[in-house]
Amino acid sequence: MNRILVIVAALAFAGAAQAAGNTEASKTKAAQICAACHGPEGNKPTAPENPILAGQHQDYLVKALKDYKAGKRNNPIMKGFAATLSNQDMQDLAAWFASQQSNLHFQR
């Protein structure tokens, strides 16, 4: 019985770790899609209206992407990009940008 509990706990933890986002899985997607407006690491936007994504909170980025996909945020370019993303893609991209260095605030 203890073995079953350990296995169930391990599987639950593995699923939670995957849901948290995989930075390496999204590195290429970020470079191909997001870099055009936000810069390769998300810290050099190509226009003043494009936000810096590097160093932003991961949960905020996921919410923003979900809101673009659902139409709660109104930006035709972002809505189009977000529409193609799965929930895991959003988690991965958010993890990637959250892990990047940013000049916006002090990072420990």
C-alpha positions in Angstrom: 0.0 0.0 0.0 2.9 2.4 0.8 4.4 1.7 -2.6 1.2 2.7 -4.3 1.0 5.9 -2.4 4.7 6.7 -3.3 4.0 6.0 -6.9 0.8 8.1 -7.0 2.7 11.0 -5.2 5.6 10.8 -7.7 3.2 10.9 -10.7 1.3 13.8 -9.2 4.6 15.7 -8.6 5.8 14.9 -12.2 2.5 16.3 -13.6 2.8 19.4 -11.5 6.4 20.0 -12.6 5.4 19.7 -16.2 2.5 22.1 -15.7 4.8 24.7 -14.2 6.5 25.2 -17.6 9.6 23.9 -19.3 11.9 26.7 -20.3 13.9 24.7 -22.8 10.8 23.4 -24.6 9.7 27.0 -25.3 13.1 28.5 -26.1 12.8 27.9 -29.9 9.1 28.9 -30.0 9.9 32.1 -28.2 12.7 32.8 -30.7 10.5 32.1 -33.7 7.3 33.8 -32.6 7.8 36.3 -29.8 11.2 37.7 -30.6 9.8 39.7 -33.5 8.0 42.1 -31.2 9.5 41.5 -27.7 13.2 40.7 -28.5 15.0 37.3 -28.4 14.9 37.1 -24.6 11.8 39.3 -24.2 13.8 42.3 -23.0 14.2 44.4 -26.1 10.8 45.3 -27.6 10.8 46.6 -31.2 8.2 49.3 -30.4 7.3 51.2 -27.3 3.8 49.6 -27.1 5.3 46.1 -26.9 6.0 45.2 -23.3 9.1 43.7 -21.8 8.4 40.1 -21.0 11.8 39.1 -19.5 11.6 38.7 -15.7 7.8 39.1 -15.6 5.9 36.8 -13.2 5.1 33.5 -14.8 1.5 33.4 -13.6 0.9 36.8 -14.9 2.2 35.9 -18.4 0.1 32.7 -18.5 -3.0 34.7 -17.5 -2.3 37.3 -20.2 -1.9 34.7 -22.9 -5.1 33.0 -21.8 -6.9 36.3 -21.8 -5.7 37.1 -25.4 -6.8 33.6 -26.5 -10.2 34.1 -24.9 -10.7 37.6 -26.3 -10.6 39.2 -22.8 -7.6 41.3 -23.9 -7.9 43.0 -27.3 -4.9 42.9 -29.5 -5.3 41.3 -32.9 -1.7 40.2 -33.2 -1.5 38.7 -29.7 -4.9 37.1 -30.2 -3.7 35.4 -33.3 -0.6 34.1 -31.7 -2.3 33.0 -28.5 -5.0 31.1 -30.5 -2.3 28.7 -31.7 -0.9 28.0 -28.2 -1.9 25.0 -26.0 -2.1 25.5 -22.2 1.3 23.7 -22.0 2.8 26.1 -24.6 1.6 29.0 -22.5 3.1 27.5 -19.4 6.4 26.9 -21.2 6.6 30.3 -22.8 5.8 32.0 -19.5 8.5 29.9 -17.7 11.0 30.9 -20.4 10.3 34.7 -20.2 10.1 34.6 -16.4 13.6 33.1 -16.2 15.2 35.8 -18.4 17.1 38.7 -17.0 15.4 42.0 -17.0 16.4 45.6 -16.3 12.9 46.4 -15.1 13.5 45.4 -11.4 16.0 44.0 -9.1 16.4 40.2 -9.4 17.9 38.1 -6.7 
